Amino acid sequence: MFYVYVLRSLKDKKYYVGQTNNVTKRLLLHNTGKVKSTMYRRPFELVGFKEFETRDEARWYEYSVKHHSDKKKRLLKEIMNK
């Protein structure tokens, strides 16, 4: 399984979307500063995630969420209503 996950920075209250096959490990990497793009926005909390069968599906969904604000809003709404 692969996942598109949403993190919320406790520092600046903004969201970060990424994809992985291990959400727990990836959250740990973000919170320990080992992810260059988020190292200055830590700490993070996991808001939620969405499952996909293949990495290609997860990557495509992550790309579309990052490049279309309406899809990002829809994902946040979907995850928070679980």
C-alpha positions as CSV (number, residue, x, y, z in Angstrom):
1,M,0.0,0.0,0.0
2,F,1.0,3.6,-0.7
3,Y,-0.3,6.7,1.0
4,V,-0.8,10.4,0.4
5,Y,-0.5,12.0,3.8
6,V,-1.3,15.5,5.2
7,L,0.8,17.0,7.9
8,R,0.1,20.2,9.8
9,S,2.9,22.3,11.1
10,L,2.4,23.3,14.7
11,K,4.8,26.2,14.1
12,D,3.1,28.0,11.2
13,K,-0.2,26.1,11.1
14,K,0.2,25.3,7.4
15,Y,-0.3,22.0,5.7
16,Y,2.1,19.8,3.9
17,V,1.1,17.0,1.5
18,G,3.4,14.1,0.6
19,Q,3.4,10.4,-0.4
20,T,5.0,7.3,1.1
21,N,4.7,3.7,1.8
22,N,5.2,4.1,5.5
23,V,3.4,7.0,7.1
24,T,4.8,6.5,10.6
25,K,8.4,6.5,9.4
26,R,7.8,9.5,7.2
27,L,6.3,11.6,10.0
28,L,9.4,10.7,12.1
29,L,11.7,11.9,9.3
30,H,9.8,15.2,9.1
31,N,9.8,15.8,12.8
32,T,13.5,15.0,13.2
33,G,14.5,17.6,10.5
34,K,15.7,15.0,7.9
35,V,13.3,16.3,5.2
36,K,14.9,19.4,3.6
37,S,11.6,21.0,2.5
38,T,10.1,21.0,6.0
39,M,13.0,21.1,8.4
40,Y,12.3,24.7,9.5
41,R,8.5,24.2,10.0
42,R,8.7,21.5,12.6
43,P,7.1,20.0,14.6
44,F,4.3,18.3,12.6
45,E,1.2,16.4,13.4
46,L,-0.4,13.9,11.1
47,V,-3.8,15.1,10.0
48,G,-4.6,12.0,8.0
49,F,-3.9,10.0,4.9
50,K,-5.5,8.3,1.8
51,E,-4.6,4.8,0.6
52,F,-3.6,3.8,-2.9
53,E,-2.7,0.4,-4.5
54,T,0.3,1.6,-6.5
55,R,3.0,4.2,-6.0
56,D,2.1,5.7,-9.4
57,E,-1.5,6.4,-8.2
58,A,-0.2,8.0,-5.0
59,R,2.3,10.1,-6.9
60,W,-0.2,11.3,-9.4
61,Y,-2.7,12.2,-6.6
62,E,-0.1,14.0,-4.6
63,Y,0.9,16.0,-7.7
64,S,-2.7,16.9,-8.5
65,V,-3.3,18.0,-4.9
66,K,-0.2,20.1,-4.8
67,H,-1.0,21.9,-8.1
68,H,-4.8,22.4,-7.7
69,S,-6.0,24.2,-4.5
70,D,-9.6,22.9,-4.9
71,K,-8.3,19.3,-4.8
72,K,-6.3,20.1,-1.7
73,K,-9.3,21.6,0.0
74,R,-11.3,18.5,-1.0
75,L,-8.7,16.2,0.5
76,L,-8.5,18.1,3.7
77,K,-12.3,18.0,4.1
78,E,-12.4,14.3,3.3
79,I,-9.6,13.4,5.8
80,M,-11.0,15.6,8.6
81,N,-14.5,14.1,8.3
82,K,-13.3,10.5,8.9
